[in-house]
């Protein structure tokens, strides 16, 4: 797992940072799989494999992000008004 993006740590609490980094990684997986579905020479077996992996990735994103809005909201509440 990555501990930072572009060499810079996320400036949020560690639990939120971990979840956001994992979210980014899973989003990259989804984007890669979508790019694979655009290939013109896919066999039905290949298409089926990609779709199965995409289903797994989307399911993981759904579960992974279930409480993320609350964690982001909590982080927003820690911000000071300047």
Protein Blocks (a to p, Z undefined) as FASTA:
>chain_A
ZZbeehiacdbdfklmmmmmmmmmmmmmmmmmmmmmmpmkbcfklmmmmmmmmmmmmmmm
mmmmmmmmmmmmmmmmmpccZZ
